[in-house]
Amino acid sequence: MKLLNRDSSDFLYQQIIEFIDGQQSQGLLRPGDKLPSLRKLSKQLEISVPTVKQAYIELERQGRVSARPQSGYYLQAQQVRTLQPRPSKWAGSKPTEVKCRSLIEQVHDAVHLPNSVALGISNPVHAHPPDKALARLMRSVISKYAEKAVSYGPVNGDAKLRMQLAYRYQEQGTVVNYQDMVITNGAQEALSIALQCVAEKGDVIAIESPCFFGLIELIESLGMKAIEVYTCTEDGVCLQELEKTLTKHPVKACLFSTAINNPLGSLMTNHQRQQLVALLESHDIPLIEDDAYGDLYFDGTRPKPAQLYSEKGLVLTCSSFSKTAAPGYRVGWLIPGKYEEQAKRIKRAQSCSTPMLQQWTLTEYLLSGEYDRHVAVLRKKLIYNCERMRALIAEHFPEETCISKPQGGSVLWVRCRSSVNTSDFFQDAIARGVSFAPGGIFSPSGKYRNYMRISFGVKWNDQIVQAVKALGELVKIQQEKQHN
Ligand SMILES: Cc1ncc(COP(=O)(O)O)c(C=O)c1O
């Protein structure tokens, strides 16, 4: 098919741009969509790959497309306002008694409502579920291990799984002894054990602000206090703010998502992570690193775990397969640093062991190489969904809405006009068949009431589009109410 005119005075790359404009105006390409690969378009237009690339680079220069390494080029929504860091607005913080709020319960309950689009929960695996491969492997595990597959397992979990995990850390440069690791019921149990290893009831735990509400609830359930540390939309927890906090308050431990923060999607550089560990170890303060999203980075290579930089054994690493493979399996792990003995004792007292059937299935998944292939595809789908969701929100929400540009994970952090309280229309959203996570639940001191977290860990379909549209309408109604 010849669509370009070689006799025209316009450069060929300009004609390619016009071709893309044409596709957009006909609705064949929409904001957030992935552009055809260089090779595909060069074949379609019978033109060289470098010429197509020249056009894409020009579109990128004009801010009309964004390039994602190893994934491709995506059409930007022209009107997306990206959430910017606002350190000047940070008014400091003080230790807060954490109070369990019923809204968290409602966000969880909404996931299970029939005929409802659950955008309030972060489940990246929805974007690319590996259920068939896991079901096949589980069947073979059941026939291989027979009744052992349903029996109690060792307190610290299956040795083969721990070895596989330790080997993967070693590949990234972090030496981990598999005998010290503890397999847990998801990252949540790993975090709970880690907190109990290093702190007691009444102690102050520094957390990121905003912070995943599950961690806030966990701190509450252990009777500890939380102090919020300003966390930047781009590169995570602010080290200067942390230093100030350490001098003013008796911080017993820090609990940070050192790789991808939920809900910001921010990502510390490896260098900042190293500085963070050095700062905390110089004060003898343990760091509990929540690395649940570490494998879901969008660009470059996997962020190094803070564990790598620990010299005193004060870093406790928590992670799981929940965000990459199977949240329902409840398999996670803890690398307890120097708290190995305490960690095993608490695990034994708390839940005895983690189901073997799921552990063995995941071990086979890792060994077969299928896990890595699956995660590579999952990352690409999430990158794609992220662009589409940003564009969709920009299209349907009020113009002044600002949206995060995450560097990984599966959620967007959306800021509405300051007069809007997003929890006020949570029930109205449920009534319209969609749920989201209101911003207030991401801070123990009630910050972020005009924010909301929207998940793009979804299988894309028209229902998603309608759901986002409905949310946009509700925000507009709220704004008007406040205005009148
Ligand atoms: C930041 C973060 N940490 C930990 C967890 C808990 O993970 P798991 O399901 O493995 O317990 C979640 C789950 O949503 C999360 O978002």
The ligand as a Gaussian input file, in Angstrom:
#p B3LYP/6-31G(d) Opt

LIG

0 1
 C        2.639000      -1.249000      48.679000
 C        2.074000      -2.579000      49.075000
 N        2.717000      -3.297000      49.996000
 C        2.261000      -4.488000      50.389000
 C        1.100000      -5.012000      49.888000
 C        0.609000      -6.336000      50.371000
 O        0.935000      -7.337000      49.456000
 P        0.436000      -8.830000      49.616000
 O       -0.828000      -8.955000      48.860000
 O        1.534000      -9.658000      49.057000
 O        0.247000      -9.105000      51.074000
 C        0.379000      -4.291000      48.925000
 C       -0.887000      -4.811000      48.378000
 O       -1.704000      -4.104000      47.836000
 C        0.881000      -3.042000      48.508000
 O        0.247000      -2.308000      47.602000

